[in-house]
Amino acid sequence: MACHTCSFTVGSAEQTAQRAVALGALLRPGDTILLDGVVGAGKTHFARHLIQSLLDVAEDVPSPTFTLVQTYDTRSGSLWHADLYRLSSVFEIEELGLTEAFETAICLIEWPDRLAQLTPNDAMTIRFAQGAPENSRTLTVDWTDPKWEAVVLSWKAS
């Protein structure tokens, strides 16, 4: 499969949140988004706004850094938000039940390098890089599965 790439530049935290909300409206169960970037790059900020946009009843969306996984019932179906930073083995990831969630839920995965061979082939990756000025970000989006082509085109147009 060919790899496709596109980039977005966002000038503020508010614009990052808007990009997250726009993507959230396009996601369906079985979609996995890998959120990659250094600490403080905006992964959790992006995930938080995406999740909040899909909730029928507003609720706090904490970082899953210590709980590892937070699950939500959204209008689009079940959503799993995982932060794998503290995990060191594939066995620990399997114990979380993520591989089953990849098939049935919308999954947002921070620190996706920890997935190793468990990384879903049909996942889309969003890489967060700090820009200049300091509060701007470049979001680089990579995918191989053809299902993402229409999603990314709609996302870019929003």
MIVO-297692 format. One record per atom (N, C-alpha, C, O): residue number from 1; residue in one letter; atom name; x, y, z. Coordinates in Angstrom, 2 decimals, padded with zeros to 5 digits. Layout:
<rs>
NUM,A,CA,X,Y,Z .
...
</rs>
This chain:
<rs>
1,M,N,000.83,-001.18,000.00 .
1,M,CA,000.00,000.00,000.00 .
1,M,C,000.87,001.25,000.00 .
1,M,O,001.92,001.29,000.65 .
2,A,N,000.43,002.24,-000.73 .
2,A,CA,001.16,003.50,-000.78 .
2,A,C,000.88,004.32,000.47 .
2,A,O,-000.22,004.29,001.01 .
3,C,N,001.89,005.05,000.90 .
3,C,CA,001.72,005.94,002.05 .
3,C,C,001.36,007.32,001.54 .
3,C,O,001.98,007.84,000.60 .
4,H,N,000.37,007.91,002.16 .
4,H,CA,-000.07,009.25,001.81 .
4,H,C,000.22,010.18,002.98 .
4,H,O,000.16,009.77,004.14 .
5,T,N,000.54,011.43,002.68 .
5,T,CA,000.88,012.41,003.71 .
5,T,C,000.29,013.76,003.35 .
5,T,O,000.24,014.16,002.19 .
6,C,N,-000.17,014.46,004.38 .
6,C,CA,-000.52,015.87,004.23 .
6,C,C,-000.20,016.57,005.54 .
6,C,O,-000.02,015.92,006.56 .
7,S,N,-000.14,017.89,005.51 .
7,S,CA,000.19,018.65,006.71 .
7,S,C,-000.79,019.80,006.90 .
7,S,O,-001.32,020.36,005.95 .
8,F,N,-001.00,020.14,008.17 .
8,F,CA,-001.77,021.31,008.57 .
8,F,C,-000.86,022.15,009.45 .
8,F,O,-000.10,021.60,010.25 .
9,T,N,-000.93,023.44,009.33 .
9,T,CA,-000.27,024.32,010.28 .
9,T,C,-001.37,025.02,011.06 .
9,T,O,-002.27,025.62,010.48 .
10,V,N,-001.27,024.94,012.38 .
10,V,CA,-002.24,025.62,013.24 .
10,V,C,-001.48,026.65,014.05 .
10,V,O,-000.39,026.38,014.56 .
11,G,N,-002.06,027.83,014.18 .
11,G,CA,-001.36,028.94,014.81 .
11,G,C,-001.60,029.11,016.29 .
11,G,O,-000.97,029.96,016.93 .
12,S,N,-002.50,028.30,016.85 .
12,S,CA,-002.83,028.48,018.26 .
12,S,C,-003.46,027.21,018.82 .
12,S,O,-003.81,026.29,018.07 .
13,A,N,-003.59,027.18,020.14 .
13,A,CA,-004.27,026.06,020.79 .
13,A,C,-005.73,025.99,020.33 .
13,A,O,-006.28,024.90,020.19 .
14,E,N,-006.35,027.14,020.11 .
14,E,CA,-007.74,027.18,019.66 .
14,E,C,-007.88,026.56,018.26 .
14,E,O,-008.84,025.84,018.00 .
15,Q,N,-006.94,026.85,017.39 .
15,Q,CA,-006.99,026.26,016.04 .
15,Q,C,-006.74,024.76,016.10 .
15,Q,O,-007.33,024.00,015.32 .
16,T,N,-005.88,024.32,017.00 .
16,T,CA,-005.66,022.89,017.18 .
16,T,C,-006.96,022.23,017.62 .
16,T,O,-007.32,021.16,017.12 .
17,A,N,-007.66,022.86,018.56 .
17,A,CA,-008.95,022.34,019.04 .
17,A,C,-009.96,022.27,017.89 .
17,A,O,-010.70,021.30,017.78 .
18,Q,N,-009.99,023.28,017.04 .
18,Q,CA,-010.91,023.28,015.90 .
18,Q,C,-010.61,022.14,014.94 .
18,Q,O,-011.53,021.50,014.43 .
19,R,N,-009.34,021.88,014.69 .
19,R,CA,-008.94,020.76,013.83 .
19,R,C,-009.39,019.44,014.44 .
19,R,O,-009.85,018.54,013.73 .
20,A,N,-009.27,019.31,015.76 .
20,A,CA,-009.68,018.09,016.46 .
20,A,C,-011.18,017.86,016.33 .
20,A,O,-011.63,016.75,016.05 .
21,V,N,-011.96,018.92,016.55 .
21,V,CA,-013.42,018.82,016.46 .
21,V,C,-013.82,018.42,015.03 .
21,V,O,-014.71,017.59,014.85 .
22,A,N,-013.19,019.02,014.04 .
22,A,CA,-013.50,018.70,012.65 .
22,A,C,-013.21,017.24,012.33 .
22,A,O,-014.00,016.59,011.64 .
23,L,N,-012.10,016.71,012.82 .
23,L,CA,-011.78,015.30,012.59 .
23,L,C,-012.76,014.40,013.34 .
23,L,O,-013.22,013.40,012.79 .
24,G,N,-013.07,014.75,014.56 .
24,G,CA,-013.98,013.93,015.37 .
24,G,C,-015.30,013.66,014.67 .
24,G,O,-015.84,012.56,014.77 .
25,A,N,-015.81,014.64,013.97 .
25,A,CA,-017.09,014.49,013.26 .
25,A,C,-017.02,013.46,012.15 .
25,A,O,-018.06,012.99,011.68 .
26,L,N,-015.82,013.10,011.72 .
26,L,CA,-015.64,012.18,010.60 .
26,L,C,-015.31,010.75,011.02 .
26,L,O,-015.28,009.85,010.18 .
27,L,N,-015.06,010.53,012.30 .
27,L,CA,-014.60,009.22,012.77 .
27,L,C,-015.76,008.27,013.05 .
27,L,O,-016.86,008.69,013.40 .
28,R,N,-015.47,006.97,012.88 .
28,R,CA,-016.44,005.90,013.11 .
28,R,C,-015.78,004.77,013.89 .
28,R,O,-014.55,004.67,013.91 .
29,P,N,-016.56,003.92,014.54 .
29,P,CA,-015.97,002.76,015.23 .
29,P,C,-015.08,001.96,014.27 .
29,P,O,-015.42,001.74,013.11 .
30,G,N,-013.94,001.53,014.78 .
30,G,CA,-012.94,000.84,013.98 .
30,G,C,-011.84,001.75,013.48 .
30,G,O,-010.86,001.28,012.91 .
31,D,N,-012.00,003.07,013.67 .
31,D,CA,-010.97,004.03,013.27 .
31,D,C,-009.96,004.21,014.40 .
31,D,O,-010.34,004.43,015.55 .
32,T,N,-008.68,004.10,014.07 .
32,T,CA,-007.62,004.30,015.04 .
32,T,C,-006.74,005.45,014.59 .
32,T,O,-006.25,005.48,013.46 .
33,I,N,-006.55,006.42,015.51 .
33,I,CA,-005.70,007.58,015.26 .
33,I,C,-004.52,007.48,016.21 .
33,I,O,-004.69,007.43,017.43 .
34,L,N,-003.32,007.47,015.66 .
34,L,CA,-002.09,007.42,016.44 .
34,L,C,-001.57,008.85,016.57 .
34,L,O,-001.30,009.51,015.57 .
35,L,N,-001.44,009.32,017.80 .
35,L,CA,-001.02,010.70,018.09 .
35,L,C,000.43,010.67,018.53 .
35,L,O,000.75,010.18,019.61 .
36,D,N,001.31,011.20,017.69 .
36,D,CA,002.75,011.10,017.92 .
36,D,C,003.35,012.49,018.11 .
36,D,O,002.94,013.44,017.44 .
37,G,N,004.32,012.60,019.00 .
37,G,CA,005.00,013.86,019.23 .
37,G,C,005.62,013.88,020.61 .
37,G,O,005.30,013.04,021.45 .
38,V,N,006.49,014.82,020.84 .
38,V,CA,007.19,014.92,022.12 .
38,V,C,006.22,015.38,023.21 .
38,V,O,005.10,015.81,022.92 .
39,V,N,006.66,015.26,024.45 .
39,V,CA,005.87,015.76,025.58 .
39,V,C,005.58,017.24,025.35 .
39,V,O,006.49,018.01,025.03 .
40,G,N,004.33,017.64,025.51 .
40,G,CA,003.95,019.04,025.35 .
40,G,C,003.63,019.46,023.93 .
40,G,O,003.39,020.64,023.67 .
41,A,N,003.64,018.52,022.99 .
41,A,CA,003.40,018.86,021.59 .
41,A,C,001.94,019.16,021.27 .
41,A,O,001.65,019.79,020.26 .
42,G,N,001.02,018.72,022.13 .
42,G,CA,-000.39,018.99,021.90 .
42,G,C,-001.26,017.77,021.68 .
42,G,O,-002.43,017.91,021.31 .
43,K,N,-000.71,016.58,021.88 .
43,K,CA,-001.47,015.35,021.64 .
43,K,C,-002.71,015.26,022.53 .
43,K,O,-003.81,015.00,022.05 .
44,T,N,-002.53,015.46,023.83 .
44,T,CA,-003.65,015.35,024.76 .
44,T,C,-004.65,016.48,024.55 .
44,T,O,-005.85,016.25,024.64 .
45,H,N,-004.17,017.67,024.26 .
45,H,CA,-005.06,018.80,023.97 .
45,H,C,-005.96,018.46,022.78 .
45,H,O,-007.17,018.68,022.82 .
46,F,N,-005.36,017.93,021.74 .
46,F,CA,-006.10,017.54,020.54 .
46,F,C,-007.13,016.47,020.88 .
46,F,O,-008.30,016.58,020.53 .
47,A,N,-006.69,015.42,021.58 .
47,A,CA,-007.59,014.32,021.94 .
47,A,C,-008.74,014.81,022.81 .
47,A,O,-009.89,014.43,022.59 .
48,R,N,-008.44,015.65,023.79 .
48,R,CA,-009.47,016.16,024.71 .
48,R,C,-010.59,016.87,023.94 .
48,R,O,-011.77,016.63,024.19 .
49,H,N,-010.22,017.74,023.00 .
49,H,CA,-011.23,018.48,022.25 .
49,H,C,-012.00,017.58,021.28 .
49,H,O,-013.20,017.76,021.08 .
50,L,N,-011.31,016.62,020.69 .
50,L,CA,-012.00,015.68,019.82 .
50,L,C,-013.04,014.90,020.62 .
50,L,O,-014.19,014.77,020.20 .
51,I,N,-012.65,014.38,021.78 .
51,I,CA,-013.56,013.60,022.62 .
51,I,C,-014.73,014.46,023.08 .
51,I,O,-015.88,014.05,022.95 .
52,Q,N,-014.45,015.64,023.60 .
52,Q,CA,-015.53,016.51,024.09 .
52,Q,C,-016.53,016.84,023.00 .
52,Q,O,-017.72,017.00,023.28 .
53,S,N,-016.08,016.94,021.77 .
53,S,CA,-016.99,017.27,020.67 .
53,S,C,-017.95,016.13,020.36 .
53,S,O,-018.99,016.36,019.73 .
54,L,N,-017.63,014.92,020.78 .
54,L,CA,-018.48,013.76,020.50 .
54,L,C,-019.38,013.36,021.66 .
54,L,O,-020.22,012.47,021.51 .
55,L,N,-019.22,014.00,022.80 .
55,L,CA,-020.02,013.65,023.98 .
55,L,C,-021.38,014.34,023.93 .
55,L,O,-021.47,015.52,023.57 .
56,D,N,-022.43,013.60,024.29 .
56,D,CA,-023.76,014.21,024.37 .
56,D,C,-023.90,015.06,025.63 .
56,D,O,-024.59,016.07,025.63 .
57,V,N,-023.23,014.63,026.69 .
57,V,CA,-023.25,015.35,027.97 .
57,V,C,-021.81,015.75,028.28 .
57,V,O,-020.93,014.90,028.33 .
58,A,N,-021.58,017.03,028.48 .
58,A,CA,-020.23,017.51,028.76 .
58,A,C,-019.67,016.84,030.01 .
58,A,O,-020.37,016.69,031.01 .
59,E,N,-018.42,016.44,029.94 .
59,E,CA,-017.74,015.86,031.09 .
59,E,C,-016.25,016.17,030.99 .
59,E,O,-015.74,016.51,029.93 .
60,D,N,-015.58,016.03,032.12 .
60,D,CA,-014.15,016.25,032.17 .
60,D,C,-013.47,015.15,031.34 .
60,D,O,-013.88,013.99,031.39 .
61,V,N,-012.45,015.51,030.59 .
61,V,CA,-011.69,014.55,029.80 .
61,V,C,-010.25,014.63,030.28 .
61,V,O,-009.45,015.40,029.75 .
62,P,N,-009.91,013.82,031.29 .
62,P,CA,-008.56,013.86,031.83 .
62,P,C,-007.56,013.13,030.93 .
62,P,O,-007.95,012.30,030.10 .
63,S,N,-006.31,013.45,031.10 .
63,S,CA,-005.26,012.71,030.41 .
63,S,C,-005.21,011.30,030.97 .
63,S,O,-005.31,011.11,032.18 .
64,P,N,-005.06,010.29,030.12 .
64,P,CA,-004.96,008.92,030.62 .
64,P,C,-003.53,008.52,031.01 .
64,P,O,-003.22,007.33,031.02 .
65,T,N,-002.68,009.48,031.32 .
65,T,CA,-001.29,009.18,031.65 .
65,T,C,-001.17,008.15,032.76 .
65,T,O,-000.35,007.23,032.67 .
66,F,N,-001.97,008.28,033.81 .
66,F,CA,-001.85,007.35,034.94 .
66,F,C,-002.86,006.22,034.89 .
66,F,O,-002.59,005.13,035.40 .
67,T,N,-004.02,006.45,034.28 .
67,T,CA,-005.02,005.38,034.16 .
67,T,C,-004.75,004.50,032.94 .
67,T,O,-005.32,003.41,032.83 .
68,L,N,-003.90,004.95,032.05 .
68,L,CA,-003.51,004.30,030.80 .
68,L,C,-004.60,004.37,029.72 .
68,L,O,-004.30,004.68,028.57 .
69,V,N,-005.85,004.10,030.10 .
69,V,CA,-006.95,004.15,029.13 .
69,V,C,-008.16,004.82,029.78 .
69,V,O,-008.50,004.53,030.93 .
70,Q,N,-008.80,005.71,029.04 .
70,Q,CA,-010.09,006.27,029.42 .
70,Q,C,-011.06,005.89,028.31 .
70,Q,O,-010.73,006.01,027.13 .
71,T,N,-012.25,005.43,028.67 .
71,T,CA,-013.25,005.09,027.66 .
71,T,C,-014.45,006.03,027.78 .
71,T,O,-014.78,006.51,028.87 .
72,Y,N,-015.08,006.28,026.66 .
72,Y,CA,-016.22,007.20,026.60 .
72,Y,C,-017.30,006.60,025.70 .
72,Y,O,-017.00,005.97,024.69 .
73,D,N,-018.54,006.81,026.08 .
73,D,CA,-019.68,006.51,025.21 .
73,D,C,-020.02,007.81,024.49 .
73,D,O,-020.46,008.77,025.12 .
74,T,N,-019.83,007.82,023.18 .
74,T,CA,-020.07,009.03,022.40 .
74,T,C,-021.20,008.79,021.41 .
74,T,O,-021.66,007.66,021.23 .
75,R,N,-021.64,009.85,020.79 .
75,R,CA,-022.71,009.71,019.79 .
75,R,C,-022.22,008.92,018.57 .
75,R,O,-023.04,008.45,017.78 .
76,S,N,-020.91,008.77,018.41 .
76,S,CA,-020.36,007.99,017.29 .
76,S,C,-020.02,006.56,017.70 .
76,S,O,-019.56,005.77,016.88 .
77,G,N,-020.25,006.22,018.96 .
77,G,CA,-019.91,004.89,019.47 .
77,G,C,-018.87,004.98,020.57 .
77,G,O,-018.54,006.07,021.04 .
78,S,N,-018.38,003.84,020.97 .
78,S,CA,-017.37,003.77,022.03 .
78,S,C,-016.07,004.42,021.55 .
78,S,O,-015.67,004.25,020.40 .
79,L,N,-015.42,005.16,022.45 .
79,L,CA,-014.14,005.79,022.13 .
79,L,C,-013.16,005.47,023.25 .
79,L,O,-013.46,005.64,024.43 .
80,W,N,-011.98,004.99,022.86 .
80,W,CA,-010.91,004.68,023.81 .
80,W,C,-009.78,005.69,023.59 .
80,W,O,-009.34,005.90,022.47 .
81,H,N,-009.32,006.30,024.68 .
81,H,CA,-008.17,007.21,024.64 .
81,H,C,-007.09,006.59,025.51 .
81,H,O,-007.26,006.44,026.72 .
82,A,N,-005.98,006.23,024.89 .
82,A,CA,-004.90,005.54,025.61 .
82,A,C,-003.62,006.36,025.56 .
82,A,O,-003.30,006.98,024.54 .
83,D,N,-002.90,006.35,026.67 .
83,D,CA,-001.57,006.96,026.76 .
83,D,C,-000.63,005.83,027.16 .
83,D,O,-000.66,005.35,028.29 .
84,L,N,000.22,005.41,026.22 .
84,L,CA,001.07,004.24,026.43 .
84,L,C,002.46,004.59,026.93 .
84,L,O,003.33,003.72,026.98 .
85,Y,N,002.68,005.84,027.29 .
85,Y,CA,004.02,006.31,027.67 .
85,Y,C,004.67,005.44,028.74 .
85,Y,O,005.86,005.15,028.65 .
86,R,N,003.91,005.04,029.75 .
86,R,CA,004.49,004.32,030.89 .
86,R,C,004.60,002.81,030.66 .
86,R,O,005.06,002.09,031.54 .
87,L,N,004.18,002.33,029.51 .
87,L,CA,004.23,000.89,029.25 .
87,L,C,005.53,000.52,028.57 .
87,L,O,006.10,001.29,027.79 .
88,S,N,006.00,-000.68,028.88 .
88,S,CA,007.30,-001.09,028.33 .
88,S,C,007.24,-002.39,027.54 .
88,S,O,008.24,-002.80,026.96 .
89,S,N,006.08,-003.06,027.52 .
89,S,CA,006.02,-004.31,026.77 .
89,S,C,004.69,-004.45,026.04 .
89,S,O,003.67,-003.88,026.44 .
90,V,N,004.73,-005.19,024.96 .
90,V,CA,003.53,-005.47,024.19 .
90,V,C,002.53,-006.24,025.04 .
90,V,O,001.32,-006.06,024.89 .
91,F,N,003.01,-007.09,025.93 .
91,F,CA,002.12,-007.85,026.82 .
91,F,C,001.24,-006.92,027.64 .
91,F,O,000.04,-007.18,027.80 .
92,E,N,001.81,-005.83,028.15 .
92,E,CA,001.03,-004.87,028.94 .
92,E,C,-000.09,-004.24,028.10 .
92,E,O,-001.19,-003.99,028.58 .
93,I,N,000.22,-004.00,026.84 .
93,I,CA,-000.77,-003.41,025.94 .
93,I,C,-001.89,-004.41,025.65 .
93,I,O,-003.06,-004.04,025.63 .
94,E,N,-001.52,-005.66,025.43 .
94,E,CA,-002.53,-006.70,025.21 .
94,E,C,-003.46,-006.82,026.41 .
94,E,O,-004.66,-007.03,026.24 .
95,E,N,-002.91,-006.68,027.62 .
95,E,CA,-003.71,-006.78,028.84 .
95,E,C,-004.76,-005.67,028.93 .
95,E,O,-005.80,-005.85,029.57 .
96,L,N,-004.52,-004.54,028.30 .
96,L,CA,-005.47,-003.42,028.33 .
96,L,C,-006.71,-003.69,027.47 .
96,L,O,-007.74,-003.05,027.65 .
97,G,N,-006.61,-004.64,026.53 .
97,G,CA,-007.72,-004.93,025.63 .
97,G,C,-007.76,-004.03,024.41 .
97,G,O,-008.78,-003.96,023.72 .
98,L,N,-006.66,-003.35,024.13 .
98,L,CA,-006.66,-002.42,023.00 .
98,L,C,-006.87,-003.11,021.66 .
98,L,O,-007.53,-002.56,020.78 .
99,T,N,-006.31,-004.31,021.49 .
99,T,CA,-006.43,-004.95,020.18 .
99,T,C,-007.89,-005.21,019.81 .
99,T,O,-008.26,-005.13,018.64 .
100,E,N,-008.71,-005.53,020.80 .
100,E,CA,-010.14,-005.71,020.54 .
100,E,C,-010.80,-004.36,020.26 .
100,E,O,-011.67,-004.25,019.39 .
101,A,N,-010.39,-003.34,020.99 .
101,A,CA,-010.97,-002.00,020.79 .
101,A,C,-010.67,-001.47,019.40 .
101,A,O,-011.48,-000.73,018.83 .
102,F,N,-009.52,-001.82,018.83 .
102,F,CA,-009.19,-001.36,017.48 .
102,F,C,-010.27,-001.74,016.48 .
102,F,O,-010.48,-001.03,015.49 .
103,E,N,-010.95,-002.85,016.71 .
103,E,CA,-011.97,-003.33,015.78 .
103,E,C,-013.35,-002.74,016.04 .
103,E,O,-014.17,-002.65,015.13 .
104,T,N,-013.62,-002.33,017.28 .
104,T,CA,-014.99,-001.98,017.66 .
104,T,C,-015.19,-000.54,018.12 .
104,T,O,-016.33,-000.10,018.26 .
105,A,N,-014.12,000.19,018.35 .
105,A,CA,-014.23,001.53,018.92 .
105,A,C,-013.39,002.52,018.11 .
105,A,O,-012.54,002.12,017.31 .
106,I,N,-013.65,003.78,018.33 .
106,I,CA,-012.73,004.83,017.87 .
106,I,C,-011.60,004.83,018.89 .
106,I,O,-011.85,004.91,020.09 .
107,C,N,-010.36,004.76,018.42 .
107,C,CA,-009.22,004.71,019.34 .
107,C,C,-008.27,005.87,019.06 .
107,C,O,-007.86,006.10,017.92 .
108,L,N,-007.92,006.59,020.11 .
108,L,CA,-006.91,007.66,020.06 .
108,L,C,-005.75,007.18,020.91 .
108,L,O,-005.91,006.97,022.12 .
109,I,N,-004.58,006.99,020.31 .
109,I,CA,-003.45,006.39,021.00 .
109,I,C,-002.29,007.37,021.05 .
109,I,O,-001.73,007.75,020.02 .
110,E,N,-001.92,007.79,022.27 .
110,E,CA,-000.72,008.60,022.47 .
110,E,C,000.46,007.68,022.74 .
110,E,O,000.30,006.64,023.37 .
111,W,N,001.62,008.06,022.26 .
111,W,CA,002.85,007.27,022.35 .
111,W,C,002.67,005.93,021.62 .
111,W,O,002.88,004.87,022.19 .
112,P,N,002.28,006.00,020.34 .
112,P,CA,001.97,004.78,019.59 .
112,P,C,003.18,003.90,019.29 .
112,P,O,003.00,002.74,018.91 .
113,D,N,004.40,004.41,019.45 .
113,D,CA,005.57,003.57,019.22 .
113,D,C,005.58,002.36,020.14 .
113,D,O,006.18,001.34,019.82 .
114,R,N,004.91,002.46,021.29 .
114,R,CA,004.84,001.35,022.25 .
114,R,C,004.03,000.17,021.71 .
114,R,O,004.15,-000.95,022.21 .
115,L,N,003.19,000.42,020.71 .
115,L,CA,002.37,-000.65,020.14 .
115,L,C,003.21,-001.69,019.40 .
115,L,O,002.83,-002.87,019.36 .
116,A,N,004.32,-001.28,018.83 .
116,A,CA,005.19,-002.17,018.06 .
116,A,C,004.36,-002.97,017.05 .
116,A,O,003.64,-002.39,016.25 .
117,Q,N,004.46,-004.30,017.10 .
117,Q,CA,003.76,-005.14,016.12 .
117,Q,C,002.24,-005.14,016.29 .
117,Q,O,001.54,-005.68,015.43 .
118,L,N,001.72,-004.55,017.35 .
118,L,CA,000.27,-004.47,017.55 .
118,L,C,-000.36,-003.28,016.83 .
118,L,O,-001.58,-003.12,016.85 .
119,T,N,000.46,-002.44,016.21 .
119,T,CA,-000.06,-001.26,015.51 .
119,T,C,-001.00,-001.70,014.39 .
119,T,O,-000.61,-002.47,013.52 .
120,P,N,-002.24,-001.21,014.41 .
120,P,CA,-003.17,-001.59,013.34 .
120,P,C,-002.69,-001.09,011.98 .
120,P,O,-002.25,000.05,011.84 .
121,N,N,-002.78,-001.95,010.97 .
121,N,CA,-002.35,-001.58,009.62 .
121,N,C,-003.17,-000.45,009.04 .
121,N,O,-002.69,000.30,008.19 .
122,D,N,-004.41,-000.32,009.50 .
122,D,CA,-005.30,000.70,008.92 .
122,D,C,-005.36,001.98,009.74 .
122,D,O,-006.25,002.81,009.53 .
123,A,N,-004.43,002.15,010.67 .
123,A,CA,-004.42,003.36,011.51 .
123,A,C,-003.92,004.57,010.72 .
123,A,O,-003.18,004.44,009.75 .
124,M,N,-004.36,005.74,011.15 .
124,M,CA,-003.85,007.00,010.62 .
124,M,C,-002.99,007.63,011.71 .
124,M,O,-003.36,007.62,012.88 .
125,T,N,-001.85,008.17,011.33 .
125,T,CA,-000.93,008.81,012.28 .
125,T,C,-000.98,010.32,012.12 .
125,T,O,-000.96,010.84,011.00 .
126,I,N,-001.04,011.02,013.26 .
126,I,CA,-000.91,012.48,013.26 .
126,I,C,000.31,012.80,014.11 .
126,I,O,000.35,012.48,015.29 .
127,R,N,001.32,013.43,013.47 .
127,R,CA,002.54,013.83,014.18 .
127,R,C,002.45,015.31,014.50 .
127,R,O,002.17,016.14,013.63 .
128,F,N,002.71,015.64,015.77 .
128,F,CA,002.63,017.01,016.26 .
128,F,C,004.05,017.54,016.41 .
128,F,O,004.87,016.93,017.09 .
129,A,N,004.34,018.67,015.78 .
129,A,CA,005.66,019.30,015.90 .
129,A,C,005.46,020.77,016.22 .
129,A,O,004.62,021.44,015.62 .
130,Q,N,006.26,021.26,017.16 .
130,Q,CA,006.17,022.68,017.53 .
130,Q,C,006.70,023.52,016.38 .
130,Q,O,007.69,023.18,015.74 .
131,G,N,006.02,024.62,016.14 .
131,G,CA,006.44,025.53,015.08 .
131,G,C,006.92,026.84,015.65 .
131,G,O,007.18,026.96,016.85 .
132,A,N,007.04,027.81,014.77 .
132,A,CA,007.38,029.17,015.19 .
132,A,C,006.26,030.06,014.68 .
132,A,O,005.98,030.02,013.49 .
133,P,N,005.63,030.85,015.50 .
133,P,CA,005.91,031.08,016.92 .
133,P,C,005.63,029.83,017.77 .
133,P,O,005.08,028.83,017.30 .
134,E,N,006.02,029.94,019.02 .
134,E,CA,006.02,028.80,019.94 .
134,E,C,004.68,028.10,020.07 .
134,E,O,004.65,026.88,020.24 .
135,N,N,003.57,028.83,019.99 .
135,N,CA,002.26,028.20,020.19 .
135,N,C,001.68,027.59,018.91 .
135,N,O,000.58,027.04,018.94 .
136,S,N,002.39,027.69,017.79 .
136,S,CA,001.91,027.07,016.56 .
136,S,C,002.39,025.62,016.49 .
136,S,O,003.37,025.25,017.12 .
137,R,N,001.68,024.83,015.70 .
137,R,CA,002.02,023.42,015.54 .
137,R,C,001.86,023.05,014.07 .
137,R,O,001.03,023.59,013.35 .
138,T,N,002.69,022.11,013.65 .
138,T,CA,002.50,021.46,012.36 .
138,T,C,001.99,020.06,012.64 .
138,T,O,002.62,019.30,013.38 .
139,L,N,000.85,019.72,012.05 .
139,L,CA,000.28,018.39,012.18 .
139,L,C,000.52,017.68,010.85 .
139,L,O,-000.03,018.07,009.82 .
140,T,N,001.35,016.64,010.88 .
140,T,CA,001.63,015.86,009.69 .
140,T,C,000.84,014.56,009.79 .
140,T,O,000.97,013.81,010.75 .
141,V,N,000.03,014.31,008.79 .
141,V,CA,-000.89,013.18,008.79 .
141,V,C,-000.41,012.15,007.77 .
141,V,O,-000.17,012.48,006.61 .
142,D,N,-000.26,010.89,008.22 .
142,D,CA,000.17,009.79,007.35 .
142,D,C,-000.86,008.67,007.40 .
142,D,O,-001.40,008.37,008.47 .
143,W,N,-001.12,008.05,006.25 .
143,W,CA,-002.00,006.89,006.22 .
143,W,C,-001.68,006.05,004.99 .
143,W,O,-001.15,006.55,004.00 .
144,T,N,-002.00,004.76,005.08 .
144,T,CA,-001.86,003.86,003.94 .
144,T,C,-003.20,003.29,003.51 .
144,T,O,-003.40,003.00,002.33 .
145,D,N,-004.12,003.12,004.45 .
145,D,CA,-005.41,002.51,004.13 .
145,D,C,-006.26,003.49,003.32 .
145,D,O,-006.41,004.65,003.70 .
146,P,N,-006.83,003.03,002.20 .
146,P,CA,-007.63,003.91,001.34 .
146,P,C,-008.84,004.55,002.04 .
146,P,O,-009.34,005.57,001.59 .
147,K,N,-009.30,003.95,003.14 .
147,K,CA,-010.48,004.51,003.83 .
147,K,C,-010.23,005.93,004.33 .
147,K,O,-011.17,006.70,004.52 .
148,W,N,-008.96,006.30,004.54 .
148,W,CA,-008.64,007.62,005.09 .
148,W,C,-008.65,008.72,004.04 .
148,W,O,-008.72,009.90,004.39 .
149,E,N,-008.58,008.36,002.76 .
149,E,CA,-008.50,009.38,001.71 .
149,E,C,-009.68,010.36,001.79 .
149,E,O,-009.47,011.57,001.81 .
150,A,N,-010.90,009.84,001.84 .
150,A,CA,-012.08,010.71,001.90 .
150,A,C,-012.15,011.46,003.22 .
150,A,O,-012.57,012.61,003.26 .
151,V,N,-011.74,010.80,004.30 .
151,V,CA,-011.75,011.45,005.62 .
151,V,C,-010.81,012.65,005.61 .
151,V,O,-011.18,013.74,006.05 .
152,V,N,-009.60,012.45,005.12 .
152,V,CA,-008.61,013.53,005.12 .
152,V,C,-009.05,014.66,004.18 .
152,V,O,-008.87,015.83,004.51 .
153,L,N,-009.61,014.33,003.03 .
153,L,CA,-010.11,015.38,002.13 .
153,L,C,-011.20,016.20,002.80 .
153,L,O,-011.20,017.43,002.69 .
154,S,N,-012.12,015.54,003.48 .
154,S,CA,-013.18,016.27,004.19 .
154,S,C,-012.61,017.09,005.33 .
154,S,O,-013.04,018.22,005.58 .
155,W,N,-011.63,016.52,006.04 .
155,W,CA,-011.01,017.21,007.17 .
155,W,C,-010.30,018.47,006.68 .
155,W,O,-010.43,019.53,007.29 .
156,K,N,-009.55,018.35,005.59 .
156,K,CA,-008.83,019.51,005.05 .
156,K,C,-009.80,020.60,004.61 .
156,K,O,-009.50,021.78,004.74 .
157,A,N,-010.95,020.20,004.09 .
157,A,CA,-011.93,021.17,003.58 .
157,A,C,-012.71,021.86,004.69 .
157,A,O,-013.33,022.90,004.46 .
158,S,N,-012.67,021.31,005.90 .
158,S,CA,-013.47,021.89,006.99 .
158,S,C,-012.77,023.05,007.66 .
158,S,O,-013.31,023.65,008.59 .
</rs>
